[in-house]
């Protein structure tokens, strides 16, 4: 009887070995697992119980059958993994992947704000997938949330569009900045927004004397300065509200900027420094940059806007017209 029990235990061990092969495979399809179950059922029924007499032939036959089932499980597992790999390769090469799913999210938001449920409905993506992609896009500022928590297209697209047009802007900017310097006697710059800061993309300076020196590539705050006012004044309401949280200028001041078309800063960014800025727009009318002059307040006077604004606005309009012309001729 002890031998019978040992034989039975040995066969159970083989069955458990087969079972582990199947159950530890997280790549087998439901169909494959079902086929393996059927393949081993016959062998399992051949396993003697502890109450029956086990002969050497029974032992060898049952062990052989279970071993065959184990080998078949391994074979099917390998085939399943190969097929899954091929399917993944097909998904990548056929363009059906993360990028295409991401584009579905962006396409859905092109028509306006959307909740997560609406994104799922429009894209037909699984809810966890849609949520994961939307959050990733939000992290990179391609997607933002409005005041109601809905997903909307983010500011990163405007920044990329501005960068795409930067070469054309810079090509026309040099002579205009030099003209501003010659006519005002003050340093001149062009800024564009980059995230929560602004970057100087072009500049000319006075050759001598007291001056406001801003090198190309310098990153400045969006919380102060006439260029910051210009770059924020025409933003959508959500981004405008967010930008005003820590700003040294008010919503009323930005409303005045929009009305008159230029901005003035006196001791706002730095003590003793004044600046005047005007918008540069693309062919769609979107403000993509700010053109400025800046210098010491003692030289620019107590009311620099009325003195210099027409020149700065004229320079901004000239560059806007140049961008529109370049866009039409493309």
C-alpha positions as CSV (number, residue, x, y, z in Angstrom):
1,X,0.0,0.0,0.0
2,X,2.9,2.4,0.8
3,X,4.3,1.7,-2.7
4,X,0.8,2.4,-4.2
5,X,0.7,5.7,-2.3
6,X,4.2,6.7,-3.4
7,X,3.2,5.9,-7.0
8,X,0.1,7.9,-6.7
9,X,2.1,10.8,-5.3
10,X,4.6,10.6,-8.1
11,X,1.8,10.8,-10.7
12,X,0.2,13.7,-8.8
13,X,3.7,15.4,-8.9
14,X,3.7,15.1,-12.7
15,X,0.1,16.5,-12.9
16,X,1.2,19.5,-10.8
17,X,4.2,20.0,-13.1
18,X,1.8,20.1,-16.1
19,X,-0.6,22.4,-14.2
20,X,2.3,24.9,-13.4
21,X,3.3,25.0,-17.0
22,X,-0.2,26.1,-18.0
23,X,-1.0,28.4,-15.1
24,X,2.3,30.3,-15.0
25,X,1.8,31.3,-18.7
26,X,0.2,34.7,-18.9
27,X,0.6,34.7,-22.6
28,X,-1.6,31.8,-23.5
29,X,-4.9,32.7,-25.0
30,X,-8.2,31.3,-23.6
31,X,-8.5,29.0,-26.6
32,X,-5.0,27.6,-26.1
33,X,-5.6,26.9,-22.4
34,X,-8.8,25.2,-23.3
35,X,-7.0,23.0,-25.8
36,X,-4.4,22.1,-23.3
37,X,-7.0,21.2,-20.7
38,X,-8.6,18.8,-23.2
39,X,-5.3,17.4,-24.1
40,X,-4.4,16.5,-20.5
41,X,-7.9,15.4,-19.3
42,X,-7.4,11.9,-20.8
43,X,-4.0,11.5,-19.1
44,X,-5.4,12.7,-15.7
45,X,-8.2,10.1,-15.8
46,X,-5.4,7.5,-16.2
47,X,-3.8,8.4,-12.9
48,X,-4.7,5.7,-10.4
49,X,-6.2,6.8,-7.1
50,X,-4.8,5.7,-3.7
51,X,-7.5,3.1,-3.4
52,X,-6.5,1.2,-6.6
53,X,-3.7,-1.1,-7.1
54,X,-0.8,0.5,-9.1
55,X,1.1,-1.8,-11.4
56,X,4.5,-0.8,-13.0
57,X,2.7,-0.7,-16.4
58,X,0.1,1.7,-15.1
59,X,2.8,3.8,-13.6
60,X,4.8,4.0,-16.8
61,X,1.8,4.6,-19.0
62,X,0.3,7.4,-16.9
63,X,3.7,9.0,-16.4
64,X,4.3,8.9,-20.1
65,X,0.9,10.4,-20.9
66,X,1.4,13.3,-18.4
67,X,5.0,13.9,-19.7
68,X,3.5,14.1,-23.2
69,X,1.0,16.7,-22.0
70,X,3.7,18.7,-20.3
71,X,5.7,18.7,-23.6
72,X,2.7,19.7,-25.5
73,X,2.0,22.5,-23.1
74,X,5.6,23.8,-23.5
75,X,5.2,23.6,-27.3
76,X,1.9,25.4,-27.3
77,X,3.3,28.0,-24.9
78,X,6.3,28.7,-27.2
79,X,4.0,28.9,-30.3
80,X,1.7,31.3,-28.4
81,X,4.6,33.5,-27.4
82,X,5.8,33.6,-31.0
83,X,2.4,34.5,-32.3
84,X,2.0,37.3,-29.7
85,X,5.4,38.6,-30.7
86,X,4.5,38.6,-34.4
87,X,1.2,40.3,-33.5
88,X,3.1,43.0,-31.6
89,X,5.5,43.5,-34.5
90,X,2.5,43.8,-36.9
91,X,0.9,46.4,-34.5
92,X,4.1,48.5,-34.6
93,X,4.7,48.2,-38.3
94,X,1.1,48.7,-39.3
95,X,1.0,52.0,-37.3
96,X,-1.6,50.7,-34.8
97,X,0.2,51.6,-31.6
98,X,0.6,54.2,-28.9
99,X,1.2,57.0,-31.3
100,X,-2.0,56.4,-33.2
101,X,-4.0,56.1,-30.0
102,X,-2.5,59.4,-28.8
103,X,-3.5,61.0,-32.1
104,X,-7.0,59.8,-31.5
105,X,-7.1,61.6,-28.2
106,X,-5.8,64.8,-29.9
107,X,-8.3,64.5,-32.8
108,X,-11.1,64.1,-30.3
109,X,-10.1,67.3,-28.5
110,X,-9.8,69.3,-31.7
111,X,-13.5,69.8,-31.7
112,X,-13.5,71.1,-28.1
113,X,-13.2,70.2,-24.4
114,X,-14.1,66.7,-23.4
115,X,-14.4,64.7,-20.2
116,X,-12.7,61.3,-19.9
117,X,-16.0,59.6,-20.6
118,X,-16.4,61.6,-23.8
119,X,-12.9,60.7,-24.9
120,X,-13.6,57.1,-24.4
121,X,-16.8,57.3,-26.4
122,X,-15.2,59.3,-29.3
123,X,-11.9,57.3,-29.5
124,X,-13.3,53.8,-28.7
125,X,-10.3,53.3,-26.5
126,X,-10.4,51.4,-23.3
127,X,-11.0,53.8,-20.4
128,X,-7.7,53.1,-18.6
129,X,-5.8,53.6,-21.9
130,X,-7.6,56.9,-22.7
131,X,-6.9,58.1,-19.1
132,X,-3.3,57.1,-19.2
133,X,-2.6,58.8,-22.5
134,X,-4.5,62.0,-21.6
135,X,-2.5,62.3,-18.3
136,X,0.8,61.8,-20.2
137,X,-0.2,64.5,-22.7
138,X,-1.2,66.8,-19.8
139,X,2.2,66.2,-18.3
140,X,3.9,67.5,-21.5
141,X,1.4,70.4,-21.9
142,X,-0.1,69.0,-25.1
143,X,-3.3,68.7,-23.0
144,X,-4.6,70.9,-20.2
145,X,-7.7,71.0,-18.0
146,X,-10.3,73.7,-18.1
147,X,-12.1,75.1,-15.0
148,X,-14.6,72.2,-15.2
149,X,-11.9,69.6,-15.2
150,X,-12.4,68.7,-18.9
151,X,-9.4,68.0,-21.2
152,X,-8.5,70.7,-23.8
153,X,-5.7,71.1,-26.2
154,X,-2.7,72.6,-24.5
155,X,-0.3,75.5,-24.9
156,X,2.6,73.3,-26.2
157,X,1.1,73.4,-29.7
158,X,1.2,77.2,-29.8
159,X,4.8,77.1,-28.7
160,X,5.8,74.6,-31.4
161,X,4.0,76.6,-34.0
162,X,5.8,79.7,-32.8
163,X,9.1,77.9,-33.0
164,X,8.3,76.7,-36.5
165,X,7.9,80.3,-37.6
166,X,10.8,81.5,-35.7
167,X,13.3,81.2,-38.6
168,X,11.1,83.5,-40.8
169,X,10.7,85.9,-37.9
170,X,14.4,86.1,-37.1
171,X,15.2,86.6,-40.8
172,X,13.2,89.8,-40.8
173,X,13.9,90.8,-37.2
174,X,17.5,92.0,-37.4
175,X,17.0,95.2,-39.5
176,X,13.8,96.1,-37.6
177,X,15.5,95.8,-34.2
178,X,18.4,97.9,-35.4
179,X,16.0,100.6,-36.7
180,X,14.3,100.6,-33.3
181,X,17.7,101.0,-31.6
182,X,18.7,103.8,-33.9
183,X,15.4,105.8,-33.5
184,X,14.9,105.3,-29.8
185,X,18.4,105.0,-28.5
186,X,17.4,102.0,-26.4
187,X,18.1,98.3,-26.6
188,X,15.6,96.2,-28.5
189,X,14.5,92.6,-28.1
190,X,12.0,90.0,-29.3
191,X,10.6,87.5,-26.8
192,X,8.4,84.4,-27.2
193,X,6.7,82.4,-24.5
194,X,8.2,79.0,-23.5
195,X,6.2,77.3,-20.8
196,X,5.9,79.5,-17.7
197,X,8.8,81.7,-18.9
198,X,9.7,83.9,-21.8
199,X,12.9,83.6,-23.9
200,X,14.8,86.3,-25.7
201,X,15.2,85.1,-29.3
202,X,16.7,88.3,-30.8
203,X,18.3,91.4,-29.4
204,X,20.4,94.5,-30.2
205,X,22.1,96.7,-27.6
206,X,23.4,100.2,-27.3
207,X,27.1,100.2,-28.0
208,X,27.9,102.3,-24.9
209,X,26.4,104.0,-21.9
210,X,23.8,102.8,-19.4
211,X,21.6,100.1,-21.0
212,X,19.3,97.2,-20.2
213,X,21.3,94.2,-21.4
214,X,19.3,91.0,-22.3
215,X,21.3,88.4,-24.2
216,X,19.8,86.1,-26.7
217,X,18.6,82.9,-25.0
218,X,18.0,84.6,-21.6
219,X,14.9,83.2,-19.8
220,X,12.8,85.8,-18.0
221,X,9.7,85.6,-15.8
222,X,6.2,85.8,-17.1
223,X,5.2,87.6,-13.9
224,X,6.6,91.0,-14.8
225,X,7.6,93.2,-17.7
226,X,5.9,94.7,-20.7
227,X,6.8,91.7,-22.9
228,X,5.2,89.3,-20.4
229,X,2.0,91.5,-20.5
230,X,1.9,91.2,-24.3
231,X,2.5,87.4,-24.3
232,X,-0.3,86.9,-21.7
233,X,-2.9,89.5,-22.6
234,X,-4.3,87.6,-25.6
235,X,-4.3,84.1,-24.0
236,X,-7.5,82.1,-23.4
237,X,-9.3,82.8,-20.1
238,X,-8.0,79.8,-18.3
239,X,-4.4,80.5,-19.1
240,X,-4.8,84.2,-18.5
241,X,-6.3,83.5,-15.0
242,X,-3.4,81.2,-14.2
243,X,-0.8,83.6,-15.4
244,X,-2.2,86.4,-13.2
245,X,-1.9,84.5,-10.0
246,X,1.6,85.7,-9.2
247,X,1.9,88.5,-11.7
248,X,2.9,92.1,-10.7
249,X,0.3,93.4,-13.1
250,X,-3.5,93.1,-13.0
251,X,-6.3,91.8,-15.2
252,X,-7.4,95.4,-15.7
253,X,-4.0,96.4,-16.9
254,X,-4.0,93.5,-19.5
255,X,-7.5,94.6,-20.6
256,X,-6.0,98.1,-21.3
257,X,-3.1,96.4,-23.2
258,X,-5.5,94.6,-25.5
259,X,-7.5,97.8,-26.1
260,X,-4.5,100.0,-27.1
261,X,-2.2,97.4,-28.6
262,X,0.9,98.0,-26.5
263,X,2.2,97.4,-23.0
264,X,4.3,99.6,-20.6
265,X,6.5,98.5,-17.7
266,X,8.1,101.0,-15.2
267,X,10.2,99.5,-12.4
268,X,8.1,96.3,-12.7
269,X,10.7,93.7,-13.8
270,X,13.7,95.5,-12.3
271,X,14.0,98.8,-10.3
272,X,15.1,101.6,-12.5
273,X,14.2,99.9,-15.8
274,X,11.4,100.7,-18.2
275,X,10.2,98.9,-21.3
276,X,7.6,99.2,-24.0
277,X,6.3,96.1,-26.0
278,X,3.9,95.3,-28.8
279,X,2.6,92.1,-30.3
280,X,3.9,90.2,-33.3
281,X,1.2,88.0,-34.8
282,X,1.2,85.1,-37.3
283,X,-1.1,84.7,-40.3
284,X,-3.9,83.4,-38.1
285,X,-3.8,86.6,-35.9
286,X,-2.3,84.7,-33.0
287,X,0.2,86.6,-30.8
288,X,3.4,84.5,-31.2
289,X,6.0,87.0,-29.9
290,X,6.6,90.4,-28.3
291,X,8.9,93.1,-29.6
292,X,10.3,95.4,-27.0
293,X,12.6,98.3,-26.2
294,X,14.1,98.7,-22.7
295,X,16.4,101.1,-20.9
296,X,16.9,103.1,-17.7
297,X,13.8,104.9,-16.5
298,X,15.8,108.1,-15.9
299,X,16.4,108.3,-19.7
300,X,13.1,106.9,-21.0
301,X,11.1,109.3,-18.8
302,X,8.0,109.0,-16.6
303,X,5.6,108.3,-19.5
304,X,7.6,106.2,-22.0
305,X,4.6,104.6,-23.6
306,X,3.3,107.8,-25.2
307,X,6.8,108.6,-26.3
308,X,7.8,105.3,-27.8
309,X,4.7,103.1,-28.3
310,X,4.0,104.2,-31.9
311,X,7.5,103.1,-33.0
312,X,7.3,99.8,-31.2
313,X,3.8,99.1,-32.5
314,X,5.0,99.9,-36.1
315,X,7.9,97.5,-35.7
316,X,5.5,94.8,-34.5
317,X,3.1,95.4,-37.4
318,X,6.0,95.3,-39.9
319,X,7.1,91.9,-38.6
320,X,3.5,90.6,-38.6
321,X,3.1,91.6,-42.2
322,X,6.4,89.9,-43.1
323,X,5.2,86.7,-41.5
324,X,1.9,86.8,-43.3
325,X,3.6,87.4,-46.6
326,X,6.0,84.5,-46.0
327,X,3.1,82.3,-45.1
328,X,1.2,83.2,-48.3
329,X,4.3,82.6,-50.5
330,X,5.0,79.1,-49.2
